[in-house]
């Protein structure tokens, strides 16, 4: 089979398995990994060898960029301390604990090699967390914290990984150099990402073709990632910073056509990349298990997996529970249950896969094999399987067991946004009628429809778009939709609705404008 046939076949497998997971109502990453694992042992199928640089470049930049572009800066500011304690505090604690238990469980590991293993198995994966959380009744604040953690913990993990690999290969370690690398990885990555985001914003605002605009958006994460790596900083953090900048500054100002196409394009791209990545994770285990694995290696895998899960649970229960939103709604559940949910939702994925595959084959002398490379790879895959399959499949059960009520915050915000938008349109309709007059029948019909929608929204019911009842009065409908947009943005500026609610409301108005205002 040629590479094109293999890729097409894997995409087909991902689509079929994702559809099966949807029917079974289970997180599809776990099903995709298990499907890829089963495919890996089918006789006659070719072995797929993924170059490590390709794994990082193809999967990580676009996936983290897509999540970051939809992750509002207000959410980031609001949950900054829980995210920081998970992305930095928990990551450092996990590195120390995992390295310690590996040294205890296997005398063949040096401290440097043990830290390499800990860094490979450490970071939660943006794509895995977003994919597992999607479709589950997870409280909004918990989902935002999990996504924020997965966006930023790569910096600590990758710097630790690079320094530990260097210590193994050369036999030297410098704490000062490690701290400088961590600082430059963060500062340089953010700087490059913001610069690329600003350049993308400037250029895309001057492009009138929606197709070209979408293509430019696809190049942005790769430019940020490669730019960050080129200056020795964190390419992952550069892609995150570019996504945050573009999502906050550019997307709200794009024409509706460009915005709708970009959102649809990135939703499809995200699914394809996630599907391929999770299937390939399972598929790669075939190579890891091609040689007999001693019992001691499985013991090391079990110890590392248990330590990873336990450390996260202990940390979240001890430190993160008090850090949730202080202005809780009256029906806010006890914080303990949120902490348990965060502690159990630490899925690993593409980051660990790429880091394991990127381990050098030989030491700095070019002859001596890199110590414990096969075992590190086996432990990395074991951690991915346990966290994605065990935790991913049991997450819905845990949510039901914890008795977490449905999070109505977004539903309430949606209702507030709809009511404010319709009221603003009615006020604008009165202003236009008083200033310019117009066809009485059409204006009266529009007013009746907006008033009908207002009554429906006040009673908690849905209603058809009132903008589509103007009989082709495109100028008038555009004025009313403009008033609705301004009302939504005012609510957001006043802090009455969040970033995601604003995005949903504006997306609905985009579709109305393209359908009825053209």
N, C-alpha and C positions, 0 to 999 in steps of 0.2 A: 504494500500500500504506500502511495506517495503521501507527503506531508499534508497536502490539501484534503485528500480523502480522509486521513486520520482526524484532522480538525473538524471537518464536516460531520464525521461519525460521532465524535465526542459531543459536539453541539446537539446532535439529534438525541443522544443518550441523556444529556442534561435536560433537554426539553421534556422528554418522556418521564424521566424520574421526578422532575419538578411538578409536572401535572399529577403524577401519582401521589406525591407528598401533599399536594393541595387537597386532593380527594380524601386522603387519610387524616388531614388536618394536623400534620406534624411539620416542624421546621425542615425545609427542604435541604439545607446544607448537610444535615446528618444522612439523609437518604442518598444524596449525591455522592458523599464520601463512601458509603457502604456499596453503592452501585459501582463506583470506580474500583473499589477493592475487589469486588467480585469479578469485574471485567479483567483485572490484572492477572487473574489466574486461569483465564479461558485459554486453552491450548490453541496455538496458531496465531494469536494476536501479537503484533509487533511490540517490542519494548520501546517505550517512549522516554527518551532521555532529554530532560529539560536543562539547557545551560542556565546556571544560576543567575547570570546577569540578565538573561532574557526573562526569567521568572520575576525578578524585581522590577524590571523596566516595563514589561507588558501589563502586569496585573496591578501592582501597588499604586503607581501614580494616579491613573484614572479612577480607581476605586476610592482612594482617600479623598481625591479632589471632588468627586461627585457627592460624597457624604458631607464634606466641609462646605460645599457651596449651598447646601440646604440646611446647614447648622448655623442658626442665627447668632450674631455676636451678643445679643441680649441674653440668650441662653448660656453662652459661654461665660459672660460676666456674672450671671446669677449663680451658676454652679461652679465657679472657678476653684473654690477650695476643695470640694469633694473630688473634682477632676484632678487637681494638683496632687492630692494625697494618694489617689489611686495611681496616677500616671508616673509619679516620682517616688513617693513614700513606699507604696506597695511594691513597685518594681524593684527598688533597692533592697527591701526586706526579702523579697522572693529570690533575688540573686544570691544573697548571703545564705539563706536557709537551704535552697536547693543545692548550692555548691557544698555546703556543709554535710548534708545527708549523702551526697554522692561520694564524698571523701570517706564517710563512715561506711557506706555500703560496698565500696569497691576500692581496694588499696591500689589498684592500677592507675587510678586517676591522680594526677598532680592537681594542685590548687588551681593552676591556670586552666588546665583542661576542664576541671569541674566548673569554673566560671564560664567557659565557652558553652558548655551544655546548659547551664542556667540561663545564659543570655539567649540561646536559641529557643528554649522552651518558655521564655518569660512573657513576651508581649501578647496581649490580646489582639485579635485581628479585626480591623475595621469592617471588612466585608462580612466576616462571620457574625460579628455582633449585630450589625445592621440587618443581615438576612434572617437571623434567628429571631430578633426582636420584632421584625416586620410581621404583622398579622396576629401577634399575641396581645392579650389585654394587659400590657405592661404600663404602669403609670407613666405619664409623660416625663416627670422629673427623673425617674429611674432610667428611662430610655435615653434621655439627653446626657446624663452622667456617664452611662456606659459608652455611648458613641464618642463623647468627649475624651474619655480615658483612652479608648482605642486609637484616637487620632494622634495623641501626644505621647503615649508611653513608648513609641518606637524610638524616640530620641535617646532615652536612657538605655534602652535595650541594645540598640545598634552601636552606641559608643562603647558600652561594656563588651559587646561582642568583638568589635574591632581591636580593642586593647587586649582582651584575653587571647585572641588569636595571635596577635603580635607577641605576647608574652610566651605563648607555647612555641611559636616558630623560632624566636630569637633567644628565649631564655631570660629576657629582661622585662621589667615592669616599672613604670614611673607613675606614682600617684598624682604628681603635679601635672604631667602630660595628660593624664586621664581627665582631670578636672578642667584643664584648658580645652581639651577636645569636646567635652560636654558643653562648656560655655559657648565655644565657637559653633558647634553643631546647632545649638538653639538660636543664637543671635544671627549667625550667617544664614541659616535656613530661613528664618523669618524675614530677614532683609531681602534675600533673593526672591522669595515667594511674593512679597509685597511689590517688589519692582516688576516682576513678571505680570502680576495681577493688574498693576497700574498700566503697563504697556498694553495688555490685552484689552483692558477697558477703553483706553484711548483709541486703539485701532478698530475695535468692533463697533464703537459708536459711529465710525465713519464708513461702515460697510452697509449698503442698503439691501444686498442680496441675502435673504435668510439662509440659503444653502451655504454660502461662503461664511456667514457668521457662525453657523453651526460647526463647520470645518475648523474655523479658528478656535472655537471653544475646545475642540478635541485636542488641538496641539498644545493648549495652555498647560495642562498638568505635566506633560513630558518636558516642555521647556523649563518649567519650574524645577522639576526633579533633576534634570541634567545640569541645570545651572547651579543648583545647590551642591551636587556632587563635584562639579568642576572646581568649586572654590574650597572643597574639603569640608563643607558643612553637611547638614542633614537634608538630603533630597526629599525625604518623606515629609519633613516639616515644611519645606519650601512648597511642596504641592498642597499641603494643608493650608498654609498662609495664602497662597494664590486662590484657592477655592473659597476661603472665607471672604477675601477682598472682593472677588468677582460676585459672589452671592449677595453681598451686602451693598455694593456700590453700583454694579453694572446691571444685574438682572432686573431690578425694579424699574429701570429706565429704558429698557429695550422696547421696541414696538411689539404689540401682541403676537404678530406672526412669528417674529424671531424667537420670542420667549417660548411660545408653544412648541415650536420645532425643536428648540434646544432641550426642553424638558423631556419631550418624547424620545429624542435621540439618546439622551443620557440614561433614561430608564431602560431602553433596550440594550444599550451598551453595558450597563451595570449587570443586567441579567446574564448576558452572554459571557462576560468576564468571570462573574461569580460562578456560573455553571461550569465553565471550563476549569477554573481553579479547583473547585471542590472535587470534581471527577478526577482530575489529575493527582490530587493529594492521595486519594485511594489507590489510583493506578500505580503510583510510585512505590508503594509498599512491596510490590512484586520484586523489585530490585533489591530492596533491603532484606527480604527474606529468602533471597536466592541461595544463601549459604546457611547451614545449620546454626541455630542460635543457642548458645549454652544457657543453662538454667540461671546462672548468676546474672546474665544480661537481662533476663525477664524480671529478676528481683530488682535490679536497678531501675528498670522501667516502672515497676509498680511503686517503688519508693518515691521516685520523682513525681509521678502523677499524683500520688496521695499527698505529698508535701505541697505541691502546687495548689491543689484544691483546698487543703486545710489552712495554709497560710492566708489565702485570699479570704476565706470565711472568717478566720480569727481577726484579720485586719479590719474588714468591713464592720464586723460586730463591735469591735473595740473603739474604732476611730471615726468611721464614716456615719454611723447612725445619727449623731447629734448635728450633722452638717447639712441636713436637708432644708428645704425652704422653710423659713421661719414664719412667713405669712401663710400658714396652711389654711386650706378651706375647712369649713366646719366638719365635713365628712372625711377629713384627712385620716388615713389609717395610722396605727402606731408605727413609729419609725423603725422599730426592730424588724418588722416584716419586710420593709423596703431593703434594709441592710442584708437580710438573708437572701433576698432575690438578687441583689447586686453581687453578693459573694458567690452565688451559684452560677452566674452568667458570665464566667470568664473564659469564653471560647477562644482557642488558638486556630490558626489557619495559614493563609498564604505567607505571612511574614516568617513564621517558623519553618515552613517548607523551603522558602528561598534561602534563609540563613543556613539551614542544614546542608542544602545542595551547594552552597557557596564555600563550604569549608575547603581549605587547600588540601591537595593530595600529599604533599611532602613538606618537610620543614624548610628553614631558610637555606640549608646546605644543598637543597635540590635532590637529595638522595633518600634521607631518612623519612619513612612514612609518618604522616601526621598522626600522633597518638590518639587512640580511641575514636578515630573518625567514624567507623562503622557503628560503634555503639552509640555515639552521640546522635547519629542519624536515626537509629532505631528508636531511641528515647524520644526524639523530637516527633517522629511519626506517631508513637504511642500516645504522647501528650495531646496531639491534634485529634486522634481518634477518640480518646477518652472524653475530652472536653466538648468536642463537636457532637459525638454520637450520644454518650451517656448524659451529659448535661443538657445538650440540645433537645434530646427526645424527652427528658424528664422535666424540662422547664415548664411546659403547660400543666403537668401534674402538680409541680411545686406551687404554681400560681393558684390553682384551685385549692390545694391543701392550706396555703397561707390565708385563704379567704379574702384575698384582695378584692375590694369592690371595684366596679368599673370606674375608670377615671373620667369624670364628666367635665373636667376643666375645659378641654378643647371643644366639646359639644356646646357648653355654655358660651364660650368665646365665639364660636361660629354663630350662635343665635344673636349675640350682641352685635356682631359685624353685619349680619343680614338686616337686622332691624335698623341700625344706623344708616346703612347704605340706602335702603328703601325710603326712609324718612328724608334723607338728603336729596334723593331724586324728586320726591314730592315738592320739597321746598324750591328746588331749581325749576321744576315745572311751573310753579306759581310765579316765579320771577320772570321766566321767559314769556309766559302768557300776558303778564302785566306790561312787560316792556315792548313786545313785538306783536302780540296777538297770534293768530294762526288758525288753521282749520279747526273749527270748534268740535266737530265730530271726532277727529283724530285725537285732539288734546283731551277731550272728555273720556275717550276710550282708554287712553294711556293712564289718566288719573284713576279711573275705575280699577284698572288692572294693578296699579301700584298699591292702591288702598286695599284691594283684595289680598295681595301678597303680604301687606303689613298685618292684616288681621290673621292670616294663616301663620305667619312667623310668631305673632304674639301668643298664639295658642299651641306653639310647638310643632306645627305641621309644615310640610314642604309645600312649595308652590312653583308653578312654571315661571320662566323668566319673563318679567313684565316688559323687558326691552324689546321683545319680539312681537309686540302687538301694535307697533306704530305704523303698519301699512307702508313700510319702505321709507319712512322719514329719517334717513340716515343722519342728517345733520342734528336733528333733535335727539335721536337716540344716543348719538355720541356725546352730546352735552349732558344727558342724564347719566350715562355711564361714567363720564368724567366726574360728576358730582359724587357718584357712588365710590369711585376710587379715592377721592379726597377724603371722604368720610372714613373709609377704612384706614387710610394712612394716618389720619388724625387720632383714631383710636389707638393705633400702634405707637405713635409718638407719645401719647399720654400714658402708655403702659397698661392699657385696659385689655389689649389682646397681645398674644405672643407672635413670634416670627412665623411659626408654622401656620397659625390661623390667618395671618395676613397673606401668606403665600397662597393658601387655598382660596381665599376670597378673591385675590387678584387673578388667579388662574381661571376661576369661574367667570369673572368679568372679561378676561381675554377671550374666552370662547363666545361669550355673548356679543362682544364687539365684532368679532370676525363673522359671526352668524347673522347678526341683525343690523350691524352698523355700517356694513360695507356699501 
